[in-house]
Amino acid sequence: MRSVCLWVALASLSIAGLLPGCAPAAQPLPAEIPVGCVMPVSSTPAQGPNLIKAAQFAVNEINGRGGIGGKKLLLLIEDEGPTAASALYAVQKLVEKQKVQVIIGCTTSEAVMGAGPYLESKGVLLVTPSATSSALSAQSWSGWAFRVCAGDALQGVVVANLIKDRGFKKVATLVQDTVYGRGIEEMAGEYLKGKADVVISLRYDPAKLSYLSELNSLKDKQPDCILHVGLYSDGAVVYEQALKSGLDNIAWIAVDGSYAMPLDKYLEAAKFMEKAVTGTVPRPDIQSTVYKSFALNYQKSYGFDPSVYCDTTYDGINLIAAALQKANAYNGSAIRDALSVVGKDYAGASGSITFDQTGERNAGIYGIWKVEMPGTQYQYVITGPPVSFLKPR
């Protein structure tokens, strides 16, 4: 009799979703659907304010079309701040206080790496527009953090091909000692094997105020080119000091983190970049009707063109909306499962988007950039045709 009563009690608990491993019933979509947004509210290497504008622009468009079955999206913004710890705090505030089940952000790979285990434990989906490290795909929680941007596995190969095509044989690397810096360095190194020799590899703390020691070590090795992977906050210091050290007579290859630098603010760095730096950066599909419409209306709304990763932020919000509509439930697990379905051959402003089983995008479009001064101001110029690339298998 006791065993029967115990079985009945356990069955009741299981039905109520109270036993470990039993997920609570998915909540229906609320009248106003919260979407968390974790991005820097001040200017950062990820151009935080512009990305927030792109997210709000997408929300306004969706709500203007009637929302999700007549229910409007509500963008809840929390400041990502400058560190992985501050980003995690912002995520926790949205989850614990606002009860969000889906978030657009965080903007850096370090921030996503810090927030990933917490998101998995809470069953909350993150969709990041700009965290590119392919190391994120190897994490146990990677299926809770979808990346709308093309990953470093793609950019590392594009960088390596750029070095190879320009005939450089002696390569030095100077990269942030972060998942972002190490990821591109390692992928580029793999593809350069047998094509060029890496004569020195240096990893640095992006919070340092001086890189003269590293720059002197690079100079001693007399490389044909220097691969630099950093964000503009540390890149500005590197380039200003490289100019003073006479390293502008060596070719530098940079990536998307340097592309975000406000050139009018860092004139010495811009001067160095004009002389020495060529870089790679993810590009939208500028020929697509989706991008043309987005870019035109974004410019009308804010008075300036969308910057890097605005297109992937816009796509991220639209993918979240499509997943919410398909799931018809406000539950992180249901939204995640629906995103895996709608995120196949999705025609976005940033191009065609398909996620693999780890939430990483499988293809990307890249531009090759230079800094020039055609008039009185330095500016970024995309040179040559775009480079399309599939994720290596």
C-alpha positions in Angstrom: 0.0 0.0 0.0 2.8 2.4 0.9 4.5 1.7 -2.4 1.2 2.4 -4.3 0.8 5.7 -2.4 4.4 6.6 -3.1 4.0 5.9 -6.8 0.9 8.1 -6.9 2.7 10.9 -5.1 5.6 10.7 -7.4 3.4 10.6 -10.5 1.6 13.7 -9.2 4.9 15.6 -8.8 6.0 14.5 -12.2 2.8 15.7 -13.8 3.3 19.1 -12.1 6.8 19.3 -13.5 8.4 19.4 -10.1 10.7 16.4 -10.4 14.3 17.0 -11.5 14.5 16.6 -15.3 10.8 17.5 -15.9 10.6 20.9 -17.6 7.7 23.2 -16.7 5.0 23.6 -19.2 5.8 26.2 -21.9 4.2 29.6 -21.2 2.0 31.0 -24.0 3.2 34.2 -25.6 2.4 37.2 -23.3 0.5 40.2 -24.6 3.8 42.1 -24.8 6.8 39.7 -25.6 10.0 40.6 -23.8 13.3 40.3 -25.7 16.4 41.0 -23.6 19.2 43.1 -25.2 22.7 43.0 -23.7 25.0 45.4 -25.5 27.3 48.2 -24.5 25.4 51.5 -24.2 28.6 53.5 -24.8 30.9 53.4 -27.8 33.0 50.2 -27.8 34.8 48.0 -30.2 31.5 46.4 -31.0 29.9 49.8 -31.8 27.3 49.1 -29.0 25.0 52.1 -29.5 24.7 51.4 -33.3 23.8 47.8 -32.6 21.2 48.8 -30.1 19.7 51.1 -32.7 19.6 48.2 -35.2 17.9 46.0 -32.7 15.3 48.6 -31.9 14.8 49.4 -35.6 14.0 45.7 -36.2 11.6 45.6 -33.3 9.8 48.7 -34.5 9.5 47.1 -38.0 8.0 43.9 -36.6 5.6 45.7 -34.3 4.6 47.9 -37.2 3.6 44.8 -39.1 1.4 43.6 -36.3 4.0 41.9 -34.1 3.7 38.2 -33.4 0.1 37.3 -33.9 -0.9 40.7 -32.7 1.4 40.7 -29.7 4.2 43.3 -29.8 7.9 42.7 -28.9 9.4 44.7 -26.1 13.1 45.3 -26.2 14.6 45.4 -22.6 18.1 46.9 -22.7 20.8 46.2 -20.2 24.4 47.6 -20.4 26.9 44.9 -21.3 29.7 47.0 -19.9 33.4 46.5 -20.7 34.0 43.0 -19.3 32.7 39.4 -19.3 31.7 39.9 -15.7 29.7 43.0 -16.3 28.0 41.2 -19.3 27.0 38.3 -17.1 25.6 40.6 -14.5 23.4 42.2 -17.2 22.2 38.8 -18.4 21.4 37.8 -14.9 19.3 40.9 -14.3 17.2 40.2 -17.4 16.7 36.6 -16.5 16.1 36.9 -12.7 14.2 40.2 -12.6 12.6 40.5 -16.1 12.1 36.8 -16.6 13.2 36.9 -20.2 13.5 33.7 -22.2 15.5 35.1 -25.1 18.3 37.7 -25.4 20.0 39.5 -28.3 23.7 40.0 -27.4 26.3 39.7 -25.9 28.7 41.4 -28.4 32.1 39.8 -27.6 33.2 36.2 -27.5 34.6 36.6 -23.9 31.1 37.8 -22.8 29.3 34.9 -24.4 31.9 32.5 -22.9 31.2 33.9 -19.4 27.4 33.9 -19.8 27.0 30.5 -21.5 26.9 28.1 -18.5 24.4 30.4 -16.7 22.2 30.5 -19.8 22.2 26.8 -20.1 21.3 26.4 -16.4 18.4 28.7 -16.8 17.2 27.4 -20.2 17.5 30.9 -21.8 18.4 31.4 -25.4 21.1 33.9 -26.5 21.4 35.1 -30.1 24.7 37.1 -30.5 25.3 39.3 -33.6 29.1 39.7 -33.2 30.8 37.1 -31.0 32.9 35.3 -33.6 35.1 32.9 -31.8 34.8 29.3 -33.1 35.8 28.1 -29.6 32.2 28.8 -28.6 31.2 25.8 -30.7 33.2 23.4 -28.6 31.3 24.3 -25.3 28.8 22.0 -23.8 26.3 24.9 -23.7 26.9 26.1 -27.3 23.4 25.2 -28.4 22.1 27.9 -26.1 24.1 30.6 -27.8 23.4 31.1 -31.6 25.9 33.2 -33.6 24.4 35.2 -36.4 27.8 36.5 -37.4 30.3 34.4 -39.4 32.8 32.7 -37.1 36.5 33.0 -36.8 37.0 29.6 -38.5 35.9 31.5 -41.6 37.8 34.7 -41.1 41.0 32.9 -40.1 41.0 31.1 -43.5 40.2 34.4 -45.4 43.2 36.0 -43.5 45.5 33.1 -44.4 44.5 33.2 -48.0 45.2 37.0 -48.1 48.7 36.4 -46.7 49.3 33.5 -49.1 48.0 35.4 -52.2 50.3 38.3 -51.4 53.3 36.1 -51.3 54.4 36.7 -47.7 56.7 33.9 -46.5 57.8 35.1 -43.0 54.8 35.9 -40.9 54.7 37.3 -37.3 51.5 37.2 -35.2 50.5 39.7 -32.6 47.1 38.9 -31.1 45.0 39.5 -28.0 45.3 36.7 -25.5 41.6 36.1 -25.6 39.3 33.5 -27.3 38.9 35.9 -30.1 42.6 36.6 -30.7 43.7 33.0 -30.2 41.0 31.6 -32.4 41.9 33.6 -35.5 45.6 33.1 -34.9 45.2 29.3 -34.6 43.0 28.9 -37.7 45.2 31.2 -39.8 48.3 29.2 -38.6 46.7 25.9 -39.7 46.0 27.1 -43.2 49.5 28.7 -43.5 51.3 25.5 -42.9 53.5 24.7 -45.8 52.8 28.1 -47.3 54.5 30.5 -44.9 56.6 30.3 -41.8 55.4 31.9 -38.5 58.7 33.4 -37.2 57.3 34.7 -33.9 53.9 34.4 -32.2 53.0 37.0 -29.5 49.8 37.1 -27.4 49.2 40.2 -25.3 46.9 41.6 -22.6 44.5 44.0 -24.3 44.4 46.2 -21.1 48.1 47.1 -21.3 49.1 50.7 -22.0 52.3 49.9 -23.8 53.3 47.3 -26.3 56.8 48.5 -27.1 58.4 45.3 -25.8 56.3 43.2 -28.2 56.8 45.6 -31.1 60.6 45.5 -30.6 60.5 41.7 -30.6 58.6 41.7 -33.9 61.0 44.2 -35.4 64.0 41.9 -34.5 62.5 39.0 -36.5 62.2 41.1 -39.7 58.9 39.4 -40.9 57.3 40.0 -44.3 54.0 40.7 -42.6 52.4 41.0 -39.2 49.0 39.4 -38.5 47.3 41.5 -35.8 44.1 40.5 -34.1 42.7 42.9 -31.6 39.9 45.3 -30.9 40.2 49.0 -31.7 40.7 50.0 -28.0 44.0 48.1 -27.8 44.6 48.3 -31.6 44.8 52.1 -31.4 47.6 51.9 -28.9 49.4 49.2 -30.9 49.3 51.2 -34.1 50.3 54.5 -32.5 53.3 52.9 -31.0 54.1 50.9 -34.1 54.2 54.1 -36.1 56.8 55.6 -33.6 58.8 52.3 -33.7 59.2 52.5 -37.5 57.1 49.4 -38.2 55.1 51.1 -41.0 57.4 49.7 -43.6 56.1 46.2 -42.9 52.8 44.9 -44.2 50.2 44.4 -41.4 47.1 42.2 -41.9 44.2 43.0 -39.4 40.7 41.8 -38.9 37.2 43.1 -38.0 38.1 44.4 -34.5 40.3 47.1 -35.9 37.7 48.0 -38.6 35.5 49.5 -35.9 38.0 52.2 -34.9 36.8 55.8 -35.1 39.6 57.2 -37.2 38.9 60.8 -36.4 39.6 60.1 -32.7 42.8 58.2 -33.3 44.7 60.1 -35.9 48.1 58.7 -35.3 46.7 55.2 -35.5 44.8 56.1 -38.7 48.1 57.5 -40.2 49.8 54.1 -39.5 46.9 52.1 -40.8 46.9 54.1 -44.1 50.6 53.3 -44.6 50.7 49.7 -43.5 47.4 47.9 -42.7 45.1 45.8 -44.8 42.2 44.0 -43.1 39.3 41.7 -43.4 35.7 42.3 -42.1 32.4 40.5 -42.4 30.2 42.2 -45.0 26.4 42.1 -45.7 25.0 40.9 -48.9 24.7 44.5 -50.3 23.0 43.3 -53.5 20.1 41.6 -51.7 16.7 43.4 -51.5 16.7 42.6 -47.7 19.9 44.5 -47.1 19.0 47.4 -49.4 15.7 48.0 -47.7 17.3 47.7 -44.2 20.2 50.1 -45.0 17.9 52.6 -46.6 15.4 52.7 -43.8 18.1 52.6 -41.1 19.7 55.6 -42.7 16.4 57.4 -42.8 15.7 56.6 -39.2 19.1 57.6 -37.7 20.7 59.9 -40.3 23.7 57.6 -40.9 24.5 54.3 -42.5 24.5 51.0 -40.5 28.0 50.0 -39.2 29.6 46.6 -38.9 27.3 44.0 -37.3 24.2 46.2 -37.5 23.0 43.8 -40.3 23.5 40.7 -38.1 21.8 42.4 -35.2 18.8 43.2 -37.5 18.8 39.6 -38.7 19.1 38.3 -35.1 15.9 40.1 -34.0 14.0 38.9 -37.1 15.1 35.3 -36.5 14.0 35.6 -32.9 10.6 36.8 -34.1 10.3 34.0 -36.6 11.2 31.5 -33.9 8.7 33.0 -31.4 6.0 32.7 -34.1 6.8 29.1 -34.9 7.1 28.1 -31.2 4.0 30.0 -30.2 5.3 29.8 -26.6 7.5 31.9 -24.4 10.0 29.3 -23.3 13.7 29.3 -24.0 13.9 25.7 -25.0 10.9 26.0 -27.4 12.3 29.2 -29.0 15.7 27.5 -29.4 14.2 24.4 -31.1 12.2 26.7 -33.4 15.3 28.8 -34.3 17.0 25.6 -35.4 14.2 25.2 -37.9 13.7 28.7 -39.2 17.5 29.3 -39.2 18.0 27.2 -42.4 18.6 29.1 -45.6 17.2 32.2 -44.0 17.5 35.2 -46.3 18.8 38.0 -44.1 20.4 41.4 -44.5 23.8 39.8 -43.9 23.2 37.1 -46.5 21.9 33.5 -46.3 22.0 32.1 -42.8 22.1 28.5 -41.8 23.0 27.4 -38.3 24.8 24.1 -37.6 24.0 21.9 -34.6 26.2 24.1 -32.3 24.5 27.3 -33.2 27.3 28.5 -35.5 26.7 30.1 -38.9 28.1 28.0 -41.7 29.0 30.6 -44.2 30.0 34.3 -44.5 30.9 37.1 -46.8 34.0 39.2 -46.2 35.4 42.4 -47.5 39.1 43.5 -47.8 39.6 47.0 -46.4 42.1 49.7 -46.3 42.3 53.1 -44.7 42.6 56.0 -47.1 42.2 59.8 -47.1 40.5 60.7 -50.3 39.7 64.2 -49.0 40.4 65.7 -45.6 39.4 62.8 -43.4 40.6 59.2 -43.0 38.0 56.6 -43.9 37.7 52.8 -44.5 37.5 51.7 -48.1 36.5 48.2 -49.2 38.8 47.1 -52.0 38.0 44.5 -54.6 35.1 42.0 -54.8 33.6 40.4 -51.6 35.0 37.0 -50.5 32.3 34.3 -49.8 33.4 31.4 -47.7 31.9 28.2 -46.3 32.8 26.9 -42.8 35.5 24.2 -43.2 34.2 20.7 -42.3 
